[in-house]
Amino acid sequence: MSLKVGDFVEVLDEDLSGDIIFINKGKVIIQTPDGFELEFESSQLVKGGNSKLLGTSIFNDDTFEKIDSDKNSQKKKSVGVKRKERIQPAMEVDLHIGKLLPSTKGMQKHDILTFQLDTVKRQLAFAMQKRIQRIVFIHGVGEGVLKLELEYLLKHYDNLKFYDANYQKYGVGATEVYFFQSK
């Protein structure tokens, strides 16, 4: 499959998609709709539906002008964001295996735990690379094995601290990680 800059692609085995902004020696950088730039091997990507209408639009310029004028005429009162909502973590990662994989058929408990911890490592690396300061890992209550393994893993990192996440929002089934980042 030939990929080129501007193509809209989806990532295999992950719920990510975006537009290709750079290609070099099999490495492809995509920009997600949220504005994140991520690097993948070309073999990890498939062409997806179009993110843009690629010049063929069912709308004409008059339609856009009408929508824009309707939007401006119906100005709504802006709702302020509460202080507590502003300080909520920027990133949440649900480690429930049902959220990570479509099926666990043929997997042992050890395999599932290993996959969940690999996901944690990947997300920590991503957050460090993108300078995201807070992550909440939602592990659930269960038998507590994942929480203990998560704490053991996080103790090996020097540039972060971790603690139970907001009880009102997550109960006792989540751990928040805060990164100390130098400027």
TORDREN-691207 format. One record per residue (C-alpha): residue number from 1; chain; y, z, x. Coordinates in Angstrom, 3 decimals, m for minus. Example, Ala and Ser with C-alpha at 12.3 -4.5 7.8 and 13.67 -1.06 7.14 Angstrom:
! residues 2
+-----+--------+----------+----------+----------+
: num : chaine :    north :       up :     east :
+-----+--------+----------+----------+----------+
:   1 :      A :   m4.500 :    7.800 :   12.300 :
:   2 :      A :   m1.060 :    7.140 :   13.670 :
+-----+--------+----------+----------+----------+
***
This chain:
! residues 183
+-----+--------+----------+----------+----------+
: num : chaine :    north :       up :     east :
+-----+--------+----------+----------+----------+
:   1 :      A :    0.000 :    0.000 :    0.000 :
:   2 :      A :    3.364 :   m0.918 :    1.441 :
:   3 :      A :    6.084 :    1.663 :    0.970 :
:   4 :      A :    9.734 :    0.964 :    1.562 :
:   5 :      A :   12.983 :    2.905 :    1.489 :
:   6 :      A :   14.124 :    3.366 :   m2.093 :
:   7 :      A :   10.619 :    3.460 :   m3.611 :
:   8 :      A :    9.852 :    6.310 :   m5.974 :
:   9 :      A :    6.635 :    8.055 :   m4.884 :
:  10 :      A :    4.471 :   10.975 :   m5.922 :
:  11 :      A :    2.637 :   13.311 :   m3.542 :
:  12 :      A :   m1.140 :   13.503 :   m3.834 :
:  13 :      A :   m2.527 :   16.994 :   m4.546 :
:  14 :      A :    0.951 :   18.455 :   m5.136 :
:  15 :      A :    3.391 :   18.408 :   m8.009 :
:  16 :      A :    6.134 :   16.682 :   m6.002 :
:  17 :      A :    7.844 :   13.341 :   m6.270 :
:  18 :      A :   10.974 :   11.669 :   m5.000 :
:  19 :      A :   12.659 :    8.634 :   m3.540 :
:  20 :      A :   11.820 :    7.434 :   m0.032 :
:  21 :      A :   14.848 :    7.796 :    2.226 :
:  22 :      A :   13.266 :    7.197 :    5.655 :
:  23 :      A :   10.068 :    5.725 :    7.118 :
:  24 :      A :    8.952 :    5.864 :   10.773 :
:  25 :      A :    5.428 :    5.396 :   12.244 :
:  26 :      A :    3.521 :    6.502 :    9.161 :
:  27 :      A :    5.839 :    9.459 :    8.518 :
:  28 :      A :    7.800 :    9.220 :    5.290 :
:  29 :      A :   10.717 :   11.405 :    4.250 :
:  30 :      A :   11.341 :   11.688 :    0.532 :
:  31 :      A :   14.180 :   13.285 :   m1.368 :
:  32 :      A :   13.103 :   15.204 :   m4.467 :
:  33 :      A :   15.184 :   15.217 :   m7.654 :
:  34 :      A :   16.281 :   18.733 :   m6.620 :
:  35 :      A :   17.750 :   17.349 :   m3.392 :
:  36 :      A :   15.085 :   18.623 :   m0.975 :
:  37 :      A :   14.044 :   16.322 :    1.856 :
:  38 :      A :   10.333 :   16.573 :    2.661 :
:  39 :      A :    8.195 :   14.779 :    5.238 :
:  40 :      A :    4.715 :   13.447 :    4.479 :
:  41 :      A :    2.150 :   11.091 :    5.920 :
:  42 :      A :    2.203 :    7.748 :    4.081 :
:  43 :      A :   m1.443 :    8.333 :    3.127 :
:  44 :      A :   m0.365 :   11.386 :    1.087 :
:  45 :      A :    1.923 :    9.319 :   m1.160 :
:  46 :      A :    1.448 :    6.929 :   m4.057 :
:  47 :      A :    4.022 :    4.792 :   m5.752 :
:  48 :      A :    5.022 :    6.385 :   m9.017 :
:  49 :      A :    7.058 :    5.368 :  m12.021 :
:  50 :      A :   10.646 :    4.465 :  m11.389 :
:  51 :      A :   13.113 :    7.290 :  m10.886 :
:  52 :      A :   15.947 :    4.904 :  m11.670 :
:  53 :      A :   16.138 :    1.966 :  m14.014 :
:  54 :      A :   16.261 :   m0.390 :  m10.994 :
:  55 :      A :   18.953 :   m2.642 :  m12.372 :
:  56 :      A :   17.207 :   m3.474 :  m15.624 :
:  57 :      A :   18.848 :   m1.337 :  m18.211 :
:  58 :      A :   18.581 :   m1.386 :  m21.959 :
:  59 :      A :   22.074 :    0.074 :  m22.030 :
:  60 :      A :   25.276 :   m1.796 :  m21.338 :
:  61 :      A :   28.500 :   m0.394 :  m19.870 :
:  62 :      A :   29.922 :    0.262 :  m23.339 :
:  63 :      A :   27.023 :    2.578 :  m24.133 :
:  64 :      A :   27.679 :    4.703 :  m21.060 :
:  65 :      A :   31.407 :    4.856 :  m21.809 :
:  66 :      A :   30.667 :    5.992 :  m25.375 :
:  67 :      A :   28.263 :    8.672 :  m24.180 :
:  68 :      A :   30.788 :    9.856 :  m21.600 :
:  69 :      A :   33.625 :   10.016 :  m24.164 :
:  70 :      A :   31.371 :   11.864 :  m26.653 :
:  71 :      A :   30.463 :   14.340 :  m23.948 :
:  72 :      A :   34.108 :   14.971 :  m23.052 :
:  73 :      A :   35.115 :   15.378 :  m26.696 :
:  74 :      A :   32.432 :   17.994 :  m27.275 :
:  75 :      A :   33.390 :   20.302 :  m24.395 :
:  76 :      A :   31.450 :   23.491 :  m24.761 :
:  77 :      A :   32.576 :   26.879 :  m23.644 :
:  78 :      A :   31.036 :   27.489 :  m20.216 :
:  79 :      A :   28.661 :   30.378 :  m20.061 :
:  80 :      A :   29.068 :   32.610 :  m17.024 :
:  81 :      A :   26.047 :   33.582 :  m14.987 :
:  82 :      A :   25.393 :   37.293 :  m14.864 :
:  83 :      A :   25.410 :   38.962 :  m11.472 :
:  84 :      A :   21.730 :   39.918 :  m11.765 :
:  85 :      A :   20.756 :   36.294 :  m12.435 :
:  86 :      A :   22.713 :   35.072 :   m9.387 :
:  87 :      A :   20.740 :   37.301 :   m7.051 :
:  88 :      A :   17.327 :   36.275 :   m8.369 :
:  89 :      A :   15.054 :   34.633 :   m5.783 :
:  90 :      A :   15.605 :   30.960 :   m5.190 :
:  91 :      A :   11.917 :   30.125 :   m5.101 :
:  92 :      A :    8.833 :   31.271 :   m7.017 :
:  93 :      A :    5.265 :   30.425 :   m6.035 :
:  94 :      A :    2.527 :   31.158 :   m8.552 :
:  95 :      A :   m0.703 :   31.809 :   m6.639 :
:  96 :      A :   m2.969 :   31.865 :   m9.672 :
:  97 :      A :   m5.660 :   29.355 :   m8.791 :
:  98 :      A :   m5.331 :   27.668 :  m12.194 :
:  99 :      A :   m1.746 :   26.766 :  m11.261 :
: 100 :      A :   m2.712 :   25.470 :   m7.819 :
: 101 :      A :   m5.827 :   23.415 :   m8.573 :
: 102 :      A :   m6.982 :   21.549 :  m11.656 :
: 103 :      A :  m10.570 :   22.745 :  m11.139 :
: 104 :      A :  m12.386 :   25.264 :   m8.958 :
: 105 :      A :  m15.801 :   23.775 :   m9.603 :
: 106 :      A :  m18.086 :   24.378 :   m6.633 :
: 107 :      A :  m15.708 :   26.824 :   m4.942 :
: 108 :      A :  m16.746 :   30.310 :   m3.905 :
: 109 :      A :  m14.333 :   33.261 :   m4.236 :
: 110 :      A :  m13.747 :   33.099 :   m0.495 :
: 111 :      A :  m12.781 :   29.411 :   m0.719 :
: 112 :      A :  m10.318 :   30.161 :   m3.515 :
: 113 :      A :   m8.731 :   33.029 :   m1.566 :
: 114 :      A :   m8.473 :   30.862 :    1.548 :
: 115 :      A :   m6.783 :   28.098 :   m0.457 :
: 116 :      A :   m4.302 :   30.595 :   m1.926 :
: 117 :      A :   m3.452 :   31.988 :    1.516 :
: 118 :      A :   m3.055 :   28.468 :    2.929 :
: 119 :      A :   m0.615 :   27.801 :    0.097 :
: 120 :      A :    1.327 :   30.921 :    1.096 :
: 121 :      A :    1.496 :   29.741 :    4.724 :
: 122 :      A :    2.697 :   26.273 :    3.653 :
: 123 :      A :    5.362 :   27.715 :    1.361 :
: 124 :      A :    6.565 :   30.161 :    4.032 :
: 125 :      A :    6.912 :   27.299 :    6.519 :
: 126 :      A :    8.750 :   25.228 :    3.920 :
: 127 :      A :   11.145 :   28.098 :    3.125 :
: 128 :      A :   11.859 :   28.703 :    6.804 :
: 129 :      A :   12.460 :   25.007 :    7.405 :
: 130 :      A :   14.777 :   24.700 :    4.392 :
: 131 :      A :   16.424 :   28.080 :    5.073 :
: 132 :      A :   15.472 :   29.482 :    1.680 :
: 133 :      A :   16.128 :   33.179 :    1.960 :
: 134 :      A :   13.918 :   34.609 :   m0.800 :
: 135 :      A :   10.515 :   33.744 :   m2.212 :
: 136 :      A :    8.478 :   35.491 :   m4.864 :
: 137 :      A :    4.717 :   35.093 :   m4.627 :
: 138 :      A :    3.143 :   35.744 :   m8.028 :
: 139 :      A :   m0.375 :   36.983 :   m7.321 :
: 140 :      A :   m1.192 :   38.853 :  m10.508 :
: 141 :      A :   m2.870 :   42.240 :  m10.782 :
: 142 :      A :   m6.627 :   41.600 :  m10.870 :
: 143 :      A :   m8.729 :   43.438 :   m8.290 :
: 144 :      A :   m5.898 :   43.448 :   m5.739 :
: 145 :      A :   m7.694 :   41.410 :   m3.080 :
: 146 :      A :   m5.090 :   38.629 :   m2.960 :
: 147 :      A :   m2.235 :   41.152 :   m2.797 :
: 148 :      A :   m3.867 :   42.975 :    0.137 :
: 149 :      A :   m4.559 :   39.727 :    2.003 :
: 150 :      A :   m1.007 :   38.557 :    1.308 :
: 151 :      A :    0.415 :   41.789 :    2.749 :
: 152 :      A :   m1.859 :   41.506 :    5.792 :
: 153 :      A :   m0.663 :   37.933 :    6.370 :
: 154 :      A :    3.022 :   38.785 :    5.914 :
: 155 :      A :    2.807 :   41.649 :    8.448 :
: 156 :      A :    2.242 :   39.026 :   11.163 :
: 157 :      A :    5.708 :   37.501 :   10.646 :
: 158 :      A :    8.634 :   39.057 :   12.553 :
: 159 :      A :   11.547 :   37.457 :   10.728 :
: 160 :      A :   10.864 :   38.725 :    7.207 :
: 161 :      A :   10.380 :   41.769 :    5.081 :
: 162 :      A :    8.385 :   41.999 :    1.878 :
: 163 :      A :    8.260 :   44.346 :   m1.058 :
: 164 :      A :    7.219 :   44.470 :   m4.714 :
: 165 :      A :    9.229 :   41.966 :   m6.757 :
: 166 :      A :   11.429 :   42.886 :   m9.719 :
: 167 :      A :    9.235 :   45.003 :  m11.983 :
: 168 :      A :   11.087 :   44.025 :  m15.177 :
: 169 :      A :   10.525 :   40.344 :  m14.542 :
: 170 :      A :    7.095 :   40.280 :  m12.842 :
: 171 :      A :    5.470 :   43.653 :  m13.446 :
: 172 :      A :    3.296 :   44.772 :  m10.509 :
: 173 :      A :    1.796 :   41.307 :   m9.994 :
: 174 :      A :    4.321 :   39.815 :   m7.550 :
: 175 :      A :    5.582 :   40.282 :   m3.990 :
: 176 :      A :    9.066 :   39.256 :   m2.876 :
: 177 :      A :    9.681 :   38.009 :    0.655 :
: 178 :      A :   13.127 :   38.124 :    2.272 :
: 179 :      A :   13.820 :   36.102 :    5.424 :
: 180 :      A :   16.182 :   37.285 :    8.148 :
: 181 :      A :   17.834 :   34.056 :    9.223 :
: 182 :      A :   20.174 :   33.602 :   12.132 :
: 183 :      A :   23.068 :   31.242 :   11.586 :
+-----+--------+----------+----------+----------+
***
